């Protein structure tokens, strides 16, 4: 039983009892000379008291740190993240690194488990699109010496760099586009408000509606296909003549719901989708979208990550990218 308890102990448990950071415990275990002798003795006393034994496999992997990059995304089925992963894998492979891919499904427990995996594997760096931006495991990774870049959504730990999109401005431009077409009942299919991207896109939509003196019409589609179907039916039932949809998966759901309602996009209903998936030009009519430069964003994330890994940079950097409106056939002037 005692051996089982020791097996469950983590370096963080030792750090909390000793009143130091996990990084300090790690330096004590590796014999680093940067730890004061008195502090070293305190940490060793806690290690002996707990009967903690370091994971030798993980320590060996630490020595191979330069060969592995972790990528944590929230939804592998979302084309936005599929494009991002491909671009990151291309860029890191050229540098001699390999990618460890983790998909959280917007589940905080899965994110926690995968961040533990990255910590155990001692990856050299990690690019994370968080479901829980304040997860302590993110800070734990950084404490271990892993460089971290937040992608698409920021994280609470200010030691991580970030590559973000101007979500509020992008959503506002989409709503403005529909309002300029004469629509006064513009519905918004939103994402989960707890997520940074969803909250910012909702804010941009509300700013556009307020500036035009129009009441907001909002339904949460949860960033999912089924949610997009339900939210669109709700908005159509509230009299919406135009829709701004907060991501591409919900846009598929919106198209499905419009068809179920016996209406036609581009004639009866105008629709703008945030995200520009490859199929957007293949719908009938082609879909008006707000696109993010996903590959450029992914390349920027890799550049920030390697600059920090190789140069030991301490100052946080944030790269912000704008959306681009692609006007196609899914929008029509009100009354046309």
ABEGO torsion letter per residue (X at the ends): XAAAAAAABBAAAAAAAAGBBAAAAAAAAAGBAABBAAAAAAAAAAAAAAGBBBBAAAAAAAAAAAABBBBBBABAABAAAAAAAAAAAAAAAAAGBBBBBBBAGGBAAAAAAAAAAAAAAGBABBBBBBABAABAAAAAAAAAGBBBBBBGBBBABAABBBBBBBAAAAAAAAAAAAAAAGBABBBBBBBBAABAAAAAAAAAAAAAAAAAGBBBBBBBAGGBAAAAAAAAAAAAAAGBABBBBABAAAAAAAAAAAAAAGBBBGAABBBBBBEBBAAAAABOBBBBBBBBBAAAAAAAAAAAAAAAAAAGBABBBBBBBBBBBBBBAABBBBGX
